[in-house]
């Protein structure tokens, strides 16, 4: 998910990336460390704010993302092969609604500071 966001929106800071993916900023650093060690992203100082880091996907990162996306699509196709086209679309719609609605609300409540 993080690599997808980096590739789609290059030149984002680590903090903006954490916000966009709903990832705790301390966890984001560990995730980015792993992606960088694997050669999938680079981080460089933000010229406007030297404390911030700009995150970009490398060519290898974009290739890995393309390969992973194709593999995920094939797995999805295999798993949903027994469903009719309409049932497949209904399932996708229901899952999308769950992810963008109630699941997002639960994540927001968990991320809210306790007062």
C-alpha positions as CSV (number, residue, x, y, z in Angstrom):
1,X,0.0,0.0,0.0
2,X,2.8,2.4,0.9
3,X,4.7,1.7,-2.3
4,X,1.5,2.2,-4.3
5,X,1.0,5.6,-2.7
6,X,4.6,6.6,-3.3
7,X,4.5,5.6,-7.0
8,X,1.2,7.4,-7.5
9,X,2.2,10.6,-5.7
10,X,5.9,11.1,-6.0
11,X,7.7,13.8,-4.0
12,X,5.6,13.3,-0.9
13,X,7.1,13.8,2.5
14,X,7.1,10.9,5.0
15,X,4.6,12.7,7.2
16,X,2.2,13.3,4.2
17,X,2.6,9.7,3.2
18,X,1.8,8.5,6.7
19,X,-1.4,10.6,6.7
20,X,-2.4,9.5,3.2
21,X,-2.1,5.8,4.1
22,X,-3.5,6.0,7.6
23,X,-0.2,4.7,9.0
24,X,1.2,5.8,12.3
25,X,4.3,7.9,11.5
26,X,6.6,5.8,13.7
27,X,5.5,2.7,11.8
28,X,5.9,4.6,8.5
29,X,9.6,5.1,9.2
30,X,10.1,1.3,9.7
31,X,8.2,0.5,6.5
32,X,10.2,3.1,4.5
33,X,13.4,1.7,6.0
34,X,12.5,-1.7,4.6
35,X,11.4,-0.4,1.2
36,X,14.6,1.6,0.9
37,X,16.8,-1.3,2.0
38,X,15.1,-3.4,-0.8
39,X,15.9,-0.7,-3.3
40,X,12.2,0.1,-4.0
41,X,12.2,3.8,-2.8
42,X,14.6,6.6,-2.2
43,X,14.4,9.4,0.4
44,X,16.1,12.8,0.1
45,X,15.9,16.0,2.1
46,X,13.1,18.3,1.2
47,X,14.7,21.5,-0.2
48,X,11.9,23.5,1.5
49,X,12.3,21.9,4.9
50,X,15.6,20.0,5.5
51,X,14.0,18.2,8.5
52,X,11.5,16.5,6.1
53,X,12.3,13.7,3.6
54,X,10.9,13.4,0.1
55,X,10.0,9.8,-0.8
56,X,10.1,8.6,-4.4
57,X,9.8,5.1,-6.0
58,X,12.8,3.8,-7.8
59,X,12.6,2.1,-11.2
60,X,12.9,-1.2,-9.4
61,X,10.1,-0.2,-7.1
62,X,7.8,0.6,-10.0
63,X,8.6,-2.7,-11.6
64,X,8.0,-4.6,-8.3
65,X,4.7,-2.7,-8.0
66,X,3.6,-3.6,-11.5
67,X,4.5,-7.3,-11.0
68,X,2.7,-7.4,-7.6
69,X,-0.4,-5.7,-9.1
70,X,-0.5,-8.3,-11.9
71,X,-0.1,-11.1,-9.5
72,X,-2.9,-9.8,-7.2
73,X,-5.2,-9.4,-10.2
74,X,-4.6,-13.0,-11.3
75,X,-5.2,-14.3,-7.7
76,X,-8.4,-12.2,-7.6
77,X,-9.5,-13.6,-10.9
78,X,-8.9,-17.2,-9.8
79,X,-10.7,-16.7,-6.5
80,X,-13.7,-15.1,-8.1
81,X,-13.9,-17.4,-11.1
82,X,-17.0,-19.3,-9.8
83,X,-19.0,-16.1,-9.4
84,X,-21.0,-14.6,-12.2
85,X,-20.0,-11.2,-13.5
86,X,-22.8,-9.5,-11.6
87,X,-22.0,-11.3,-8.3
88,X,-18.3,-10.4,-8.7
89,X,-19.2,-6.7,-9.1
90,X,-21.6,-6.8,-6.2
91,X,-18.8,-8.3,-4.0
92,X,-16.3,-5.7,-5.1
93,X,-18.7,-2.9,-4.5
94,X,-19.6,-4.3,-1.0
95,X,-15.9,-4.6,-0.1
96,X,-15.1,-1.1,-1.4
97,X,-18.0,0.3,0.7
98,X,-16.7,-1.5,3.8
99,X,-13.1,-0.2,3.3
100,X,-14.1,3.4,2.6
101,X,-17.0,3.6,5.1
102,X,-17.2,1.7,8.4
103,X,-13.6,0.4,8.4
104,X,-12.3,4.0,7.9
105,X,-14.4,5.2,10.8
106,X,-13.0,2.5,13.1
107,X,-9.5,3.4,12.1
108,X,-10.2,7.1,12.8
109,X,-11.6,6.3,16.3
110,X,-8.5,4.2,17.0
111,X,-6.2,6.9,15.9
112,X,-7.9,9.6,17.9
113,X,-6.1,10.7,21.1
114,X,-7.6,9.6,24.3
115,X,-8.9,12.5,26.4
